[in-house]
Amino acid sequence: MISTVLVANRGEIACRVFRTCRELGISTVAVYSDADAGALHVREADAAVRLPGAAPSETYLRGDLVVAAALAAGADAVHPGYGFLSENAGFARAVTDAGLVWIGPPPEAIEAMASKTRAKELLGIEPLRDVTEADLPVLVKAAAGGGGRGMRIVRELKALDEELRAASAEAASAFGDGEVFVEPYVENGRHVEVQLLCDTHGTVWALGTRDCSLQRRHQKVIEEAPAPGLPAPLVDELYERSAAAAKAVGYVGAGTVEFLVADVPQALGSARAGGTPRAHFLEMNTRLQVEHPVTEEVYGVDLVALQLAVAEGRALPPEPPAPRGHAVEARLYAEDPAREWAPQTGVLHRFEVSGDVRVDTGYASGDTIGVHYDPMLAKVIVHAPTREAALRKLAHTLERAALHGPVTNRDLLVASLRHPEYAGGEAFDTGFYERNLSALTPAPEGEVYAAVAAALAAASSNRSRFGGGWRSLRSQDETRTYGAHEVRYRPTRDGGYEVTSPEGVRVVSAAPGSVRLEVAGVARTFDVTAYEDTVHAGARRLTVRPRFTDPADLQEPGSLLAPMPGTVVRVADGLAVGDRVTAGQPLLWLEAMKMEHRVIAPASGTLTALHAAPGRQVEVGALLAVVQADTEAQEEDPV
């Protein structure tokens, strides 16, 4: 019997495993980097062991340190979570060699399947070796790990070598393994997967399908179970191929087989072009998936508890439970979708999600979102009798969540769940965000009224603190600015306020933390909370306009500033001051929150300054380089 589990991971998945362990009466041990010393998973564990350093390569990717931590804390089992060392056969062997129970598949199965190249060879699928123009587009992919890291779409042959180098560097940083390979890229397919659970007695459960097609940068954003609209023969085929893959390697524990399914819409009678559905094997993930909660909700099981039972040698029932209803999960990220998904950092002042929903998270109110790890704040999961009801419930829940702190993708998630292409259940695919991102990230509707509420709440706070008798006699407007919105108002003799800009706003009531406004006959209440440089009014996050000029505005034209805090991981080969560069040319690469971000030349011209070097840590707004644009202008001939 397992008595104490060390989770070789951090954040949300560590907290998730700890929750099940507590319910089963199993003690827990966390490991943590210096950057995670105060993290929620450390606070929730019964014991914790420090891994000195901050970078994953120094901490969570050091299997020797993790095994030593388990032994020092008296753990008798190790759960790898997902990412980091979860699909590292060497680590699995080190755990068992130390006399500990490994809560995962045998190392031999990991070796066969965790490397995507070896998995494809085992199943008779050859990767592309000599890529030609006829093969394009292709996908460069990391052989180890997942989560969209180490992946690049290549549409021009001349870009292949550079993308191979970039993918390899990102994969090495994230997984400790820089091996990459090339495979055909299927445009506009559906990303469908099958959840497996296997015991040591020969039982293999196929716990339904999941759809994970809504992705950004090849990383999943919204997932659901079951995958909607798949013809029954296709589902049967996916089950059979998944079970066969597991049996071929003697798989034990939880695992997922992923497919890219082409031509699903046509099979469902859509007007879009297509044909008979075809399922292309992508990979087998030899670990628990991030999106496992939707399967748990539909089948009424605890996959972590079942992993522990299998690790203890217990047998699964011959058949899995019957599925019921529909479940949808949304990944809440600290990132700005309107700025190329730029990750965000800072204090999460308030984080509250209410209602009959499940929230898996590694953060609580007051925690700080740092630069070293993935920007995912939480997974919000709902279950309902139908898909339509689940989508509606999840959108409603997210819309009303209290998220005070850095910019998040909350508005994008709500808009995605309500978009007719996705809500219809048949026409969406992995190209959803490429087609619809601009429409999904417009200027927030009603934000100006949130700014009005913020201004009046601030005015009310000042009145409460300093008194406002004489202020009521002022004839001039007072002004406050939030982002792009300038609000003008004046106190009234009855102790209220009159808004003069924007027009058409009637103030029903105003207090420091709550303002009620009426616009076009409709009244709404805004709960307002102010922080040092931001204000949250209702669901809107507003930036307080600084009193002084932003330093970025003082930079010379062509200055390239760090869009986020991070580490310079590469500079373009041979790049030096004085070089000619062309618009869009990659100059250097920043790594932040486990993702690599290119910094490109804003225009064609001359590189007049270069302040970046590999390994340099930079803060947001740091000057990286300067490109002096060409001054020659092409004038049109007079007509």
Secondary structure, DSSP 4 states (H G I P E B T S, - for coil): ---EEEESS-HHHHHHHHHHHHHHT-EEEEEE-GGGTT-HHHHHSSEEEE-SSSSGGGTTT-HHHHHHHHHHHT-SEEE--SSTTTT-HHHHHHHHHTTPEE-SS-HHHHHHHTSHHHHHHHTT-PPB-S--GGG-SEEEEESS--TTTT-EEE-SGGGHHHHHHHHHHHHHHHHS---EEEEE--TT-EEEEEEEEE-TTS-EEEEEEEEEEEEETTEEEEEEESPTT--HHHHHHHHHHHHHHHHHTT--EEEEEEEEEESHHHHTT-SS---S-EEEEEEEE-S--TTHHHHHHHHT--HHHHHHHHHTTPPPPSSPPPP-SEEEEEEEESEEGGGTTEE--EE--EEE--SS-EEEES--TT-EE-SSS--EEEEEEEEESSHHHHHHHHHHHHHT-EEESS--SHHHHHHHHH-HHHHTSSS--TTHHHHHHHHHS-SPTTHHHHHHHHHHHHHHHHHHHH--TGGGG--SPEEEEETTEEEEEEE-TTS-EEEEESSSEEEEEEETTEEEEEETTEEEEEEEEE-SSEEEETTEEEEBPPSS--GGGGSPTTEEE-SSSEEEEEE-TT--TT-EE-TT-EEEEEEETTEEEEEE-SSSEEEEEE---TT-EE-TT-EEEEEEE-----PPPP-
